[in-house]
Amino acid sequence: MKNKLLYLFITFVLASCSTYNYQTNQDIAIYELKTEPKEALFTERKYTKGSRTLEFYIHDLDDSTFQFKNIQIYDSTLAGELEATKSDIVRDSLIRKNIYLKNEVHINIDRRCTNKNTRIYLEPIDIIELQSYKVSDELRDSNKKQVKKILKIYLLVNLFVALFILIIGAIIFS
């Protein structure tokens, strides 16, 4: 009888843990466009070593947008080839539908008539603003809340199982 009761309780505990209603939040911005210091372009590893996976876009004073290809990042110089793009949309935040844009880096420069040159060399003085996508604080806070909730549930279930085992043990050995 006691084994059946223990089996029934364990089955109940495992079954109650297996039902979790997962709700996706499409409205939450996953990545937000954040401004970084322009020196980060020359010092941070994600730019210097990760330039093969990142897509760089140059925005000049004439509101022209160029994709920056074949990039070489040196200590204080940025060199590459310009290719004109038709889209100049820079999104402030990314949701799951356009998450593939998270590798974009946008550089605003202090030059005009950039379209006359196919190759360009930039120094830190030429760069007005450097922007890239970072995980949004809202999503980070949401993930922390979910982890805390899961930990609380896990601890409560373990507490109930331990109490049940203690009660069953007390009944058996008394």
C-alpha positions in Angstrom: 0.0 0.0 0.0 2.8 2.4 0.9 4.6 1.7 -2.4 1.5 2.4 -4.3 1.0 5.7 -2.4 4.6 6.7 -3.1 4.3 5.8 -6.8 1.1 7.8 -7.0 2.7 10.9 -5.4 5.8 10.7 -7.6 3.6 10.4 -10.7 1.6 13.4 -9.6 4.7 15.5 -8.9 6.2 14.7 -12.3 3.0 15.2 -14.2 2.4 18.6 -12.6 5.9 19.7 -13.6 5.5 18.7 -17.2 2.7 21.2 -18.0 4.1 24.6 -18.7 2.3 27.2 -20.8 4.9 28.8 -22.9 3.9 32.2 -24.3 5.9 34.0 -26.8 6.1 37.8 -26.7 6.5 39.0 -30.3 6.2 42.6 -29.1 9.3 42.5 -27.0 12.4 43.9 -28.7 15.1 41.3 -28.7 17.9 43.7 -29.9 18.1 47.4 -29.6 20.4 49.8 -31.6 22.8 51.2 -29.1 25.4 53.9 -29.6 29.0 52.9 -28.7 32.1 55.0 -28.4 33.9 55.1 -31.7 37.1 53.9 -30.1 35.4 50.5 -29.6 35.6 49.9 -33.3 39.4 49.8 -33.1 39.8 48.1 -29.7 36.9 45.6 -29.2 37.5 42.1 -30.3 34.0 41.7 -31.7 34.8 44.3 -34.4 38.5 43.5 -35.1 38.2 39.7 -35.1 34.5 39.4 -36.0 34.5 41.7 -39.0 33.9 38.7 -41.3 30.5 37.9 -39.7 29.4 41.5 -39.2 27.8 43.7 -41.9 29.0 47.3 -41.8 27.0 50.2 -43.2 28.3 53.7 -43.8 26.0 56.7 -43.6 27.5 60.0 -44.9 26.3 63.6 -44.5 24.4 63.4 -47.9 22.1 60.7 -46.4 23.6 58.1 -48.6 24.0 54.6 -47.3 26.8 52.2 -48.4 27.6 48.7 -47.5 31.2 48.5 -46.3 32.9 45.4 -47.7 36.4 43.9 -47.5 37.1 45.6 -44.3 40.5 45.9 -42.7 40.6 47.3 -39.2 43.9 48.6 -38.0 44.9 50.4 -34.8 43.5 53.7 -35.8 42.4 53.2 -39.4 39.4 51.5 -41.0 39.7 50.6 -44.7 37.3 49.0 -47.1 35.3 49.1 -50.3 31.9 50.9 -50.6 28.9 49.4 -52.4 25.8 51.6 -52.7 22.6 50.1 -51.2 19.0 51.0 -51.9 17.8 50.6 -48.4 18.7 53.1 -45.8 16.3 51.9 -43.1 17.9 51.6 -39.7 15.7 50.0 -37.2 15.8 51.1 -33.6 14.9 47.6 -32.4 14.7 44.1 -33.8 11.9 41.6 -33.1 12.1 37.9 -33.9 10.9 38.5 -37.5 14.0 40.5 -38.4 16.5 39.1 -36.0 18.8 38.2 -38.9 19.8 42.0 -38.9 21.4 41.7 -35.5 24.9 41.6 -37.1 24.6 45.0 -38.6 26.9 47.8 -37.6 26.1 51.4 -38.6 28.8 54.0 -38.9 27.9 57.7 -39.4 30.8 59.6 -40.9 31.6 63.2 -41.3 32.1 63.3 -45.1 30.1 64.2 -48.2 30.1 62.7 -51.7 31.2 59.4 -50.5 29.7 57.8 -53.6 32.6 59.1 -55.7 35.0 56.8 -54.0 34.9 53.0 -54.2 37.6 52.6 -51.6 37.6 54.6 -48.4 40.0 55.0 -45.4 38.5 56.2 -42.1 40.2 57.5 -39.0 38.5 58.0 -35.6 38.1 61.7 -36.3 36.0 60.9 -39.4 33.5 58.8 -37.4 30.6 60.7 -35.9 28.7 57.7 -34.4 29.0 54.0 -34.1 25.9 51.9 -33.5 25.3 48.2 -33.2 22.6 45.9 -31.9 22.7 44.7 -28.3 20.3 42.5 -26.4 17.6 44.7 -25.0 17.4 45.3 -21.2 13.7 44.5 -21.3 14.3 41.0 -22.6 17.2 40.5 -20.2 14.9 41.4 -17.3 12.2 39.1 -18.6 14.7 36.2 -18.8 15.8 36.9 -15.2 12.2 36.8 -14.0 11.6 33.5 -15.8 14.7 31.9 -14.3 13.7 33.0 -10.8 10.2 31.6 -11.3 11.5 28.3 -12.5 13.9 28.1 -9.6 11.1 28.8 -7.1 9.0 26.1 -8.6 11.9 23.6 -8.6 12.7 24.3 -5.0 9.0 24.0 -3.9 8.7 20.7 -5.7 11.9 19.4 -4.0 10.6 20.6 -0.7 7.3 18.8 -1.1 9.1 15.6 -2.2 11.4 15.7 0.7 8.6 16.3 3.2 6.6 13.4 1.6 9.6 11.1 1.9 10.1 12.1 5.5 6.4 11.5 6.3 6.4 8.1 4.6 9.7 7.2 6.3 8.3 8.2 9.7 5.2 6.1 9.0 7.2 3.1 7.9 9.7 3.1 10.8 7.3 3.9 13.5 
